[in-house]
């Protein structure tokens, strides 16, 4: 049942295990049902039926499609490599610690348990490339920060022209994740929902709307994928000046633009994780490495047991 009291998304197969998530939208209660993370993609019967061709071209739905953020970052990566070659600058990757016969360095980030700080850095870098290398400025009023400000401070006149730096995006997302105690998995799903929104609604994330689009994606991802969901009123405590009514309206629009498709197959999640790792390598964002000691080796051995 959606916010308007209409029938919405139900799995087609009775063998799909589901969880129920309750989301407050305006004065209604919206209950949407989604499959647990699984390798199989189960279409939703009451939503718009996508063609197989459309699915294959949409990275947020199909694992074989290339992620948009990685494609948008390649221009900058090629320019950096060309500049380094011309100026005879050695790549930063050479400064990495490599395993030797006496010490093995590994990072704690895995596809099932990503490192939180590193994941947020990579996700915000992906958002930065989305904004920097956008094709146009297609947007909707519900996401415009001038029309729906997140704080009482006046929005600058040139707010829609100046691209935010990566550090600004990182601080905004880190503040929300820290205050709401969200997980790294939630950050990855946030990026999936963001790219799904841009594809389904044919929008661009730009200086005028990036904060509200990112906030909407985080809000939805935290409710769907975190065991202890954060309510809209909790985000109002974090951002202070935003109202619950505004949060509810933005959430309702976000769900409608996603056509209530909140399913993220395991294969899509894994693709986004490894593409974020690739983005980190391309931009010299190293994941924290620590020597492999006995305790960590035992944990690895236990996790590998059948």
Phi, psi and omega in degrees: 000130178265188185295338181267005180081017182263155176295136182237244197259121175228136178296149181278339185252136179285350181272359180276121176284137186230158170239150178254131178238133182255132184227124180282125177230115184053233180262003182263166171248120181258120179250119177237143189247135184220150177290150170295159180304116180215163182285344184264137177267122181250113181295157181259132192286325188265357179266177178298133181274122181270144175286157181298325179294318180295321179297317184293336180267356182255111184294334181283350178245333188230128186290339183277347179277145181286139177295143184291319184296323180291323177295319181290336181277343188294327179300314179293322180296316179296320179295320179296316181295321178295318179295319178296323180292318180294319183270004179057042178264128180287142181295150182293342181298337182290344180273002179292155174275130180249151180293141176241182181289343184256330184225135177247124177258128177225158174255160184272003183273122175232168182295331179270336178222077181290154174289126188296308184298315181294322180294317178297321178299317181290318180297317179291329175293322176298318177296320178302315179292327175301315182288313186296319186251031179290156181273328181206196182234044179292131183208178175231152183300326183297336181259358182284123184288336177290320181279330181228075184293149179268351179214168181279347178295138181298137178283128181302151180297330182263024185299333184267003184246334185264118178291135178289146175285160179301322181298322180293316178296318181298316181296321180297311182290318180299321179299315180294315182292323180290314182291323182269356180056051180272162186261168178294325177300323179296325179295319180293317179294327175304315180293323177298312180296323180297312180291328177293319178298313181298325181283309183296313186271355181056055180247168171236140174272123189220177183304330184282338188232357191297322182295316183286326176294315179296318178299317179297320179293319178295317180302313182290316181297321181292326179285325185277320193251347177264138181297323178253093186292147176264128182277163181301322180295332178293321177292330176293330176289330181282313184271348173069301191268353179274146182264157178296322180298320178294318178297317180297317181295318179295320179296318180297315179296320181299314180297319180295320179291331174280357184056034178059021177269096181251010180283134175235105178298153180300324181294323178291316178302314181296320179298316179296321179299311184288329175291327174293323174297319178296319177298321178297316179297318181296332184248017177057036174262095186277141172282145184299127179254138178225149178298143178281114178255180184298318183296316180290326178295321178294321177297319178297319181295318180295319182292340180270350181290144180291000000 
